[in-house]
Amino acid sequence: MIGWVAAPHDTFGEEIVDLLQGAVLAWLVGHHVSFSVPDGEISLLPLGFVLLPGLLLYRSGRWVARNCEIARLRHVHRAATAIAGPYAAIAGTLALLARTDVVEPSMPRALLMGFVIAFLAGGLGVLRQLMRDKGVVARDLLGLMPARSRSLLVGMLASTGTLLLGGLLLFTIALAVSLPEAVETTRLLGPGWVGGVLLILIQLAYLPNAVVFAVCYALGPGFAVGEMTVVAPTGVSVGPLPMLPMLAALPENGAAPVVSLSALLVPFVAGAVGGALTQRSAPDVVSEAAPLWGFVCGVTTGLLCAALGALAGGSLGGQRLSDVGPSAWQVGLVAALEVGLAAAIAAWVANWWYTRAGLATAETGAAEKPAAEAPAAPRPTVELPADVPVGKGLATVTPLRPREDPPEEPVRDSPVPEEAAPSAEEERESRERERRERAEARAARKAAKAARKAARAARKAAKAAERERRRRERAERPRWWRRGPAEEDSEDLYGITYEADPEEVETPRN
């Protein structure tokens, strides 16, 4: 709206409808909702615009957590769904209202993106407020996760963060080198003060897209700036470009600059960082499994890079710029291989280093242990074969003690007289006594089983009675859509006065 006011236009008239529709369309673009035009589709949207509704929804989530009673952290998804459902409905409704003969927003994408952004941002706000109210720190929250999942999450985030940091550095250096060309493009546009501010805001909004494009360049597949174009370390081939100052960072046609080839080291550095952190925060594993988990960290990083590439790219109509951005599957595959290989090697080296350090510490502690603390008589142990690995971080084998023979009974000097053999009558009485004892034991077990069964039935009956009582209380509880009890201030009905004993009048239920 500020841009429309600052731009030259006719007197205020019927353009107000187009202005409002444009404002709604800009709101949808801020939620990464694509729209169709007569020549094709506009889906190359700035990722930076998503930050504004994300921050507002984050504050809304914190407000919900402060004003609603959320007992536990595991109920955060309920509050997030309560925020995301109506928000998605509003986004879909605005997508229908913004339709014109020229522009048609995608209502399914509006519903999906509205729900996803509201669920993630609102749920994060609810979680942050609950953690603050209950005094829970992020480290304790991560401690609730399984050790293996936590280690993979840490490694994936570290690898992806390193990749994005390298992409930002690459784009900043390329734009700084081509700064005179960017200034000349801005001078030719002549946007003025208001237009210049809006131009800077638009380029800042497209900065995350540019960083993702730079990451794809560092990985190797590169990206396209239109049909039959490519910007990759293997070569650059682009055609005419829009007059946007930040596009001056693109290299010239021909061979890629030699200095930019150093960016190919970024994915391997990211893999090394992710693999080392994965192994550092992981439980003890055998040496053979450490490279495997490092490679899994690289695969998850590749999946995340593919998703970022799909979000950053898109189309700018049906002409030559209908294909702008990287290939998501190529970026994901190359990132999984490069980052995964470096992470596997780094995880193996980290596991070897931690194991070596642990063994050295154990040997030092055993050597410095005072003699007074040593056991008086060490237990005899079984000697293990040389090929069985034993130690921290390896397959631990607990050696067993040899079986000790039972102590021999002392030899008595005087012989023990043998007992007389029982008679047939005694044997019969003994068998009868054992039979009675078994019968009594069976009867006692049956009685105990019947008592447990009766107790379970009593508990079920009590629970059923409690549920019935709660159901009756909910049924008797007044609802806002039901008509409340009649006012008892007046006792006149149709001119007839009724009188009753105050002791017989029941107090209405609140």
N, C-alpha and C positions, 0 to 999 in steps of 0.2 A: 504493500500500500504506500510506503514511503517512496519507493521507486516510481510508482504511478503519479504521485503528487509532484515529484521533482521533474518528471519528464514533461515535455511539451505536449499538450493535448487540447482538444476543443473544450467548449464550455461544459459544465457539469450537466449530464443528461442521462441517457440510457446506458452509459458505460458503467454505471454503478453495479448493474447485475453482473457484467463481465468481471468487474473488479472483485466482487464477493466470490464468484466462482473461481477466480484465480487465487484468491487467498485460501479457499478450501483446498484447491489443488496443491498449493504450496505446503499446506499442513499435511496432506497425504504424502507428498514427496519427502517430508521430514520423517515419515514412517516407512520409507523405502518401498512405496507402492508405485508400481509402474503403470503407464497409461498408454493407450493406443491413439495414434494420429492417422490421418488419411494415407500418409506415405509409409507407415510402418508402426514401430513401437519405440517408446522412450523408456529405457530401463537402465541406462547408465546414470545412476543417481548418486549424489554425494553422501558418503557414509557419515560425514561430520554432522549433518543435520539431525541424525538420530540421537545425538548427545542431548539436545534440548528437551524433547519429550521424555528421554530417559531420566534426566535429572528431576524433572517435575514429577514423574511417576515414583521415583525414589523417595522424594519428600512426601508424596501421598502415602506410600507404604509405611513410612515412619509415623505419620499422623494416625493411620489405622492402628498401628501397634500401640500407640499411646492411649487411644480412646476405646479400644476393645480389649476384652479379657482373653488373652491367648495364653493358655496354661503352659504349654511346652513348646520347645523349639521345633519338634517334629510336626507341629500343626501349622507351620509357616505356609505350606502349600495351600491350605484352605483359604487363608487370607489373600494369598497371591491370586488364587482362582476367583475369589470374590471381586478383586480389582480388575482382573483381565477380562472376565466375561462381559460386563457392561461396556468396558472400554472398546472391546472388539466390535460390539454391536453398534456403538457410536461411529467407529471408523467405517464399517460397512454402510451405514446410513449416509454418511457424508460422501462416500464414493458414489452412491446413487444420485445424490443431489448435485454433485459436481459434473455430471455428464452433460455434454453438449454435442452438437453436430460435428464438431472438430475434435474434441478431446473426450476420451472415454476411459476413466480409471478402472482398474481391475478390482472388482468387488471381492472375489475370493482371496486375492493377495492382501487386500485391506483388512479382511477379517483375520487372516493368518498372522500378518505382521503386527496388527494391533494387539492380538492376544499374546504373541510371543514377547514383544517388547514390554507390554504391561506386566506380564507374568514374571519376567526376569528382573526388570527394574523395580517393580513394586514388591516382589518377594525379597529382593536384596535389601530394600528399605525396611521391611518388616523384620527380617533377620537381624539387621544391624541394630535396630532399636531394642529388640528383645535381648540381644547379647549385652547391650549397654545396661539395660534395666536389671538383668540377672547377674551381671558381673562376669560374663563369660568372655574369654579372649579367643582370638582366632586360632592360636596354637592348640588350645584345648578342644576347639571344634574339629580341627584336623585330626586330633588324637582319637576321635570317635570312629574315624574311618579305618578299614582294614589296612595293615601295614603295606601290603603289596599295592593296593589301589592308591594309597597316599603317595607312595614313591613314584608310581607312574604319573600321577597328576602333577607332582612337583617337577619331574623331568620334562613332561610335555610343555608345561607353562614356561619353564626356563628356556627350552629350545625355541619355542615360538617367540618369546620375548627377545631373545638374541637375534633371531631372524628379522623381526620388525625393527629393532634398533639398528641393525646393519642396513636395512632398506631405507630408513630415515636418513642415516648418514650418507648413503649413496645419492639420494635425491637432493639433499642439501648441497653436497659438493657439486653436483651437476648443475643445479640452479645458480650457484655462486659463480661458476665458470661462465655461464651464459647470461649473467645479470645484465650486461649492456643491451643484449637483444630483447630481454624482457622489458626493460625500461623503454626501449624504442617502440615496442608493441603497445604499451600503455599510452605513450604519447600519441600514437596514430589513432587510437580509439577515442581519445579526448572525452573521458566519461564525466569530468567535472568533479566537484567535491562529493556530492551525494552518490553519484555513480561510481566514483573511485572507491568510496567506503564499501558500497555493495559489491563491487568487483573483488575487493580484498576478502570480504566475507565469503563469497562464493568459492574463491580459490582455497581459503582455509577449510571450507567444508569438503572440498575435493582432495585435501591433503592426505587423509587416510587411504583413499583410492590410489594416489600416487605412491605412497609407501608400499602398498601391496604390489603394485606394478614393479617397483624396484626390487622387492623380494623375489618376484618371479624372474626378473632379469638375473639376479644373483644365483638362483637355482639352475638356470640354463635354458628352460623352454622359452622364456621371454614373454612378450605380449604383442597384440596387434593394435594398430591405430587406424582401423578401416579394413575393408576387404583387400586381400592380396598384399598385405603389409606385415612386417615383422620387425620387432626391436629385440634383439637377442645378442649374446656374446658372439655368435657365429656370423653376424652381419646385421646391418640396418637397412631397411627399405620402407620408406614412408612416402606418402604423396602430400598434396596440399592439406594444410591443417587449419582449424579455426583460429581466429585471432584471440588467443587466451595467453596471457603472459607466462603462466607456469609451464606451458608447452615448450618454451625455449630450452628446458632441460633435456629434451630429446636430442640424441646425437644426430649428426649429419648422415646422409645416405652413404653407404659403403661399408668398409670394415669398421668394426666396433673399436672405440678408443682403447689403446693398450692399457691405460691406467684403470679403466673400468673393469678389466679382466681380473683385477685383484679382488673384486667382489665375489668371485667364485669360491673364495675361501670361507665366506660367511656361513654357508650351510654346514661345513665341516666343523667350524668353531662352535656353532650352535649345537651340533650333535655331541661334541666333546663335553660341553657344559651340561647338557641334558643327561648324558650317560653317567657322568661323575655324580651329579646330584641324585640321579635315580638309585645308584648303588649306595650312596651315602645314607639315604633315608630308607633303605630297604632292609628287611630282616636278613639274617645270615643265610646265604645260599651256597651251594657247591660252586666251584670255580667254573664248571662247564655251563651252568645256568645263568651266570652273570652276563655274558654277551647276548644271550637270548632275550633277557629282559631289557637290555639296552636297545636291541633292535625293535622290540615292541614299543619302546618309547619313541623311536623314530617313526614307526608306522602311525601311531596316534598323532604325532606332529604333522605327518603328511596329510592325514584326514582333515585336520584343522586348517592347514594351508589350502587344501582344495576348497573347503567351505568359504574361506576368505576370498579366494580368487573368483568363485562364483558370485559372491556378493559385490565385489569391486567392479567387475566388468558388466557389459550390457550393450545396448544398442542406442543409437541416436537417430532414429528414423529408418527409412527404407532405402536411402541412397548409399553412398560409398562408406559412410560411418555406421553402417548397420552391424558391424562386428568390431567392438572395441574391448580390449581386455585380454586376459590370459585364458588358456584352455585349462579348465578346472582339473580334469582327470590327468593331464600331463603334469601339471604342477604337483598334484598329490602324489603321483607315482615317483617322480624324480625326488621330491622331498623325502618320501619314505625311504628310498634307497640311499641317498646321500647322508641324510641325518641319521638314519638307522645304522649305516655302516660305521660312521664316526662314533655314534653312541655305544655300539657294541664293543668297539675297541677300548673306548674310555671306561666303560663299565668293567671290562676285564682287567684293565690296568688298576682301576680303583680298588677292585676286590683283592687283587694281589697285594697292593700296598697296605690295605687295612689288615689283611691276614698276616703279612710280614710284621707290621707294627704290633699287632696283638700278640704274636708269638714272642717277639723280642721283649715286650713288656712282661709277659708271663715268666720268661726265663730270668729276667732281671729281678723280679719280685721273689722268685724261688731262691736265687742266689743270696739276696739280702735278708732272707728270713732268719731270725735268730734261732740258735740251736735249741733254746728252751721251748720254742713253739713246735719243734719237730716231734712227730709221734715217737713214742718210746720203741715200739715194735711195728715196723711197716707190715701191712697185710701182704701176703703172697698173692701175686697176680699171674694170670696166664700170659705168656709171651705171644704177641700178635705177629703175623707175617709182615715182611717188610713192605709189601705192596698195598697194605690197608692204610688209607689216609686217616690221620687222627689230628684234630686241632680245631681252632676257632675258624669259622667260615667254611669248614669242610664237613664231610659226612662223619659225624662224631660216632665213635664206637666205644661203648662202655665195656672195659674188660671185666670178666667175672672171676671171682675167687674160686680156687679148686674146692671141691666138696670135701668137707672134713669128716673123717670116720667117727661114728659115735663112740663115746668113751666106754672102755671095757669095764664090766662090772668086777668089783674085787672078788677074789676067790675066798670063799668062806672056809674057815678051818674045820668047822663041824658040819657034817652033812645035814641038809634040810629034809625032814621027813616028808615023803610024798603023801598028798591028800588021798583019802579013800575015794574010790569011784562012786558017783551018785547012784542011787537005786532007781528002779523004773518008776516008782511012785513019785519020787522027787522030780524026775524029768517030766512026768506028766503034769505035775503041779506048776513047774516052771513054764511049760508051754501054755498052760491055761492062763497064767498070770500075764505072760507077754501078749496073748490074744486079747485079754481084757484091756490092757494098757493101749493097744493099737485101736481098739474100738472106742475107748474114751477119747483118744487123741483125734480120731475122725469126727466124733460128735462135737468136740470142742471147736474144730476147724469149721464144721458146718454152722455151728452157732455164731462164730465170729463172722463168717461170710454173710449170714442172714442179718446180723447186726449192721454190718457195713452197708448192705443193700438197703436196709431200712433208713439208715442215716442219709444215704444218697437221695432216697425218695423224699425224705423230710426236707433236705436242702432244696431239691427241685420244687417242692410245693411252696416253700418259703419264697424262693425267687419268683415263682409264678404269682404268688399273692402280692409281692412287692411291685412287680410289673403292672399288675391289674390296678393296684392303688395309685401308681404314678399315672397310668392312663386315665383313671377317673379324675385325678387332680388336673391333668392337662385339659380334659374335656370340660370340667367345670370352670376352668380359668377363663375370664372374659377375654374376647378378642376385639381388636380395633374395628373389625368389619361388622361385629355383632352389636345389636342395640343393647345398651346398658340397662340396668334395672331402673324402673320408673322412680321418679323423684317422689319422696314421701313428705315433702314440705306441706302439701295440701292434701286434705282428706276428702275433698268434695269431688264426686264423680257424678256428672250429669245432674247436678243439683241435689244429690242424695248424700247425706252425711253418715259416715260409718264410724262407730266407736268400738274400741277393743281394749281389752285389759293389757296394760303395758307389759305385764309379766309373760303374757302368751305370745307377744310379738317377737319373732326371731330376728336377730341382727343380720342384715344382709352381708353376704360374703364380699370381701374386698376383691 
